[in-house]
Amino acid sequence: MDTDSLPIRVRGLAKRYGDLTAVRDLDLDVRAGEIFALLGPNGAGKTTTTEILEGFRERDGGEVSVLGQDPQRAGRAWRSRIGIVLQSSNDYAELSVGELVGHFARYYPRPRDVDEVIGAVGLEPKRNTRVRALSGGQRRRLDVGLGIVGSPELLFLDEPTMGFDPQARRSFWELIRQLRDEGTTILLTTHYLDEAEQLAGRVGVIVGGRLVEVNTPAQLGGRQQQRARVVWRDGEELTAAPTNTVAHLSQQYGGEVPDLQVLRPTLEDIYLGMIGAGDE
Ligand SMILES: Nc1ncnc2c1ncn2[C@@H]1O[C@H](COP(=O)(O)OP(=O)(O)OP(=O)(O)O)[C@@H](O)[C@H]1O
């Protein structure tokens, strides 16, 4: 692959805070048009890494290219091509939703239509409401709206759905998929494993400042090779061939197997196993 055309390319990234090494020897490639999720426990180094990519923190070592430039040296034109969901709308408490989105749109050379953005984040009924009168979840949606109003090529989303109700999360996921389908590359940081599974083509797990694995959600941590648990009213079995087990059971019961379930490890099970192992 031509690595020069990668929206994000990181080699040997290192960051220390005094004696603490927050990120060490981290390599990362994010491909054009993908949603890549960074996972990792509190303090693993996700924010440090993303803020270095966003140009908000300086690194101590390694090479970083974001949209072809070093974020430490990139200027305004570069910044207008990336979108960042900041938790900033509190600073604008007296503006209405419509005014604030319109205000941000003016910073960008190719802004999205303000009404379209407000609609996309589900805030039409609040268009004329002041920011200070929004609920926590509505404010977060507004933050997301401000992150996408500049039609970014690359979007950074840090815990985007924290505080969303289930319905708002679903519609937010729909919006993110739509942005991806339009060609936006997205780097997502989340503690919600179901969100990573729903959205990400690939996930990377950071533990103790190191990237321990990059894989698809379906294959992370050897997930596909893990045995399935077949559970039914009268028993359970751990097996690599659950279809066989179910076929036998069906014969045994003469058709329907009572209370049948075939359970596989969830992404969360796999992830928890991985970060446990990383702590040793
Ligand atoms: N400005 C700072 N000064 C000193 N130490 C810091 C600073 N920022 C982060 N750290 C430390 O660096 C490590 C990585 O922090 P970071 O915020 O990158 O983790 P994270 O993976 O984003 O965690 P979380 O899931 O809690 O947001 C932590 O041990 C943290 O205490």
The ligand as an SDF file (V2000), in Angstrom:
LIG
                    3D

 31 33  0  0  0  0  0  0  0  0999 V2000
   -0.9370   16.7090   30.8450 N   0  0  0  0  0  0  0  0  0  0  0  0
   -0.5410   15.6220   31.4950 C   0  0  0  0  0  0  0  0  0  0  0  0
    0.4210   15.6870   32.4310 N   0  0  0  0  0  0  0  0  0  0  0  0
    0.8450   14.5810   33.0720 C   0  0  0  0  0  0  0  0  0  0  0  0
    0.3740   13.3360   32.8600 N   0  0  0  0  0  0  0  0  0  0  0  0
   -0.5910   13.2050   31.9420 C   0  0  0  0  0  0  0  0  0  0  0  0
   -1.1050   14.3350   31.2180 C   0  0  0  0  0  0  0  0  0  0  0  0
   -2.0740   13.8820   30.3720 N   0  0  0  0  0  0  0  0  0  0  0  0
   -2.1530   12.5610   30.5550 C   0  0  0  0  0  0  0  0  0  0  0  0
   -1.2720   12.1320   31.4970 N   0  0  0  0  0  0  0  0  0  0  0  0
   -1.0730   10.7320   31.9430 C   0  0  0  0  0  0  0  0  0  0  0  0
   -0.7600    9.9630   30.7930 O   0  0  0  0  0  0  0  0  0  0  0  0
   -1.4100    8.6960   30.8150 C   0  0  0  0  0  0  0  0  0  0  0  0
   -2.2830    8.5480   29.5920 C   0  0  0  0  0  0  0  0  0  0  0  0
   -3.3700    9.4610   29.6870 O   0  0  0  0  0  0  0  0  0  0  0  0
   -4.4610    9.6280   28.5450 P   0  0  0  0  0  0  0  0  0  0  0  0
   -5.3000   10.8000   28.9180 O   0  0  0  0  0  0  0  0  0  0  0  0
   -3.7880    9.6710   27.2330 O   0  0  0  0  0  0  0  0  0  0  0  0
   -5.2810    8.2700   28.6860 O   0  0  0  0  0  0  0  0  0  0  0  0
   -6.6580    7.8080   28.0070 P   0  0  0  0  0  0  0  0  0  0  0  0
   -6.3810    6.4800   27.3880 O   0  0  0  0  0  0  0  0  0  0  0  0
   -7.1820    8.8730   27.1350 O   0  0  0  0  0  0  0  0  0  0  0  0
   -7.6020    7.6130   29.2720 O   0  0  0  0  0  0  0  0  0  0  0  0
   -9.2050    7.8170   29.4820 P   0  0  0  0  0  0  0  0  0  0  0  0
   -9.8550    6.5840   28.9400 O   0  0  0  0  0  0  0  0  0  0  0  0
   -9.3000    7.8820   30.9700 O   0  0  0  0  0  0  0  0  0  0  0  0
   -9.5870    9.0870   28.7970 O   0  0  0  0  0  0  0  0  0  0  0  0
   -2.1720    8.6550   32.1270 C   0  0  0  0  0  0  0  0  0  0  0  0
   -1.3980    7.9550   33.0710 O   0  0  0  0  0  0  0  0  0  0  0  0
   -2.3140   10.1070   32.5160 C   0  0  0  0  0  0  0  0  0  0  0  0
   -2.3610   10.2660   33.9260 O   0  0  0  0  0  0  0  0  0  0  0  0
  1  2  1  0
  2  3  1  0
  2  7  2  0
  3  4  2  0
  4  5  1  0
  5  6  2  0
  6  7  1  0
  6 10  1  0
  7  8  1  0
  8  9  2  0
  9 10  1  0
 10 11  1  0
 11 12  1  0
 11 30  1  0
 12 13  1  0
 13 14  1  0
 13 28  1  0
 14 15  1  0
 15 16  1  0
 16 17  2  0
 16 18  1  0
 16 19  1  0
 19 20  1  0
 20 21  2  0
 20 22  1  0
 20 23  1  0
 23 24  1  0
 24 25  2  0
 24 26  1  0
 24 27  1  0
 28 29  1  0
 28 30  1  0
 30 31  1  0
M  END
$$$$
